[in-house]
Amino acid sequence: MQSRQCFIVKGLLMAHLPRFILTLVVCACFVPDLVVAQQEQGPTPVTVVTLEPENVTLTSLLPGRVAASAEAEVRPQVNGIITERLFEEGADVTEGDPLYQIDMATYEAAVRQAQATVAQAEAQLRSAEREAQRLVELQSRNVASEQALDEATSTRDAAAAGLELAKAQLNSAEIELSRTTIRARLSGRIGLSLTSQGALVTASQSQPLTVIRNISPVYVDVTQSAADLLRWRRGETERDLEGADSTVRLKLADGSDYSETGQLKAAEPNVNPQTGVVTLRMQFENPDLLLLPGMYVQVEVPVEVAEAVYLVPQEGVIRDRRGRPLSWVVNGEGVIEERALSVIQNRGNDWVVDEGLNPGDRIVVAGFQKTAPGATVAPEERSAEPQQ
């Protein structure tokens, strides 16, 4: 009604008042309507999260490489021609499985020759034993001399030693023959064959025939500064980590988290003189064989426990023009206050904050576009699982 009256007044005075005075009259008529609209709208609703201090385990992200927990390079122990490959490349093998076959003809002949030598030595020993026994009987009747008996005994002992030597040579020949079948000395996953049928190989050659790696579990070698290592050696880290989550987590090259957790196994007792770092070895289970030797990863290692800090959702932290972190806090009167924060590090979807907040503070996490610091708002607590 009031707006309608204003338009009537405007029409009556349009022909009689200057344009400036007419504009003032029209604006004065609409001001009460704007005020009423603002009063009817009320405080702007915003979404908040109430924070309480807690103890948080701080971590350090270290670069590393995956390494096999065991690795064996397969090399021949005898000379010969490869006649057959007995495994499938990339398959799992068990210790003792045959991998390659070397031509056995020469080594079978050596075994037969050694067997003949053993038979000859056994015959010589039997003859020497009969001769020694005969001389013992003759000497008991004073028919044979002591010298003849001593010579027979020495011949018998020499024949026994010759038999043992022949047996040792036979055993060596049999070992050489058995080595013509090259077997796996480690259970694991075998790689590509680096030789083929018909190739000549030599004993203890520098070029391996293939490589077997045990990749379940795997090691992850990471580097850490010598200063941090000294801190650990002195036990400071153990005191800092008392009651903390000591689990070691892994981040893959694509940024995703690895499902299995690991543990620290050992530290290299040597500092790199050029970089000033040491190598730490972690062990991780690898049931799905997702981790492969040589793969680049990052290890999240617990460093210390930060007491009475706040986990602030990342959507509740904004930056000023200088890049400093800020949060909007709703005070007891429902008015937004701007707080400067001290961020230690990130943890998942939260920031770890040690300064700038108080117990029970309500942080604005949604509704920034509709309000500003100093405005009165209607805070609404966010549910436990925020909407994505």
Sequence and secondary structure as in RCSB ss.txt:
>XXXX:A:sequence
MQSRQCFIVKGLLMAHLPRFILTLVVCACFVPDLVVAQQEQGPTPVTVVTLEPENVTLTSLLPGRVAASAEAEVR
PQVNGIITERLFEEGADVTEGDPLYQIDMATYEAAVRQAQATVAQAEAQLRSAEREAQRLVELQSRNVASEQALD
EATSTRDAAAAGLELAKAQLNSAEIELSRTTIRARLSGRIGLSLTSQGALVTASQSQPLTVIRNISPVYVDVTQS
AADLLRWRRGETERDLEGADSTVRLKLADGSDYSETGQLKAAEPNVNPQTGVVTLRMQFENPDLLLLPGMYVQVE
VPVEVAEAVYLVPQEGVIRDRRGRPLSWVVNGEGVIEERALSVIQNRGNDWVVDEGLNPGDRIVVAGFQKTAPGA
TVAPEERSAEPQQ
>XXXX:A:secstr
 HHHHHHHHHHHHTTTS HHHHHHHHHHHHHHHHHHHHHHH SEEEEEEE   EEEEEEEEEEEEEEEEEEEEE 
 SS EEEEEE S TT EE TT EEEEE  HHHHHHHHHHHHHHHHHHHHHHHHHHHHHHHHHHHHTT S HHHHH
HHHHHHHHHHHHHHHHHHHHHHHHHHHHTTEEE SS EEE   SS TT EE TT SS SEEEEEEEEEEEEEEEE
HHHHHHHHTTHHHHHTTTS   BEEE TTS B SS EEEEEE S   TTT EEEEEEEE  TT    TT EEEEE
EEEEEEEEEEEEEGGG EE TT  EEEEEE TTSBEEEEE EEEEEETTEEEEEES  TT EEEEE GGG  TT 
BEEEEE  SS   
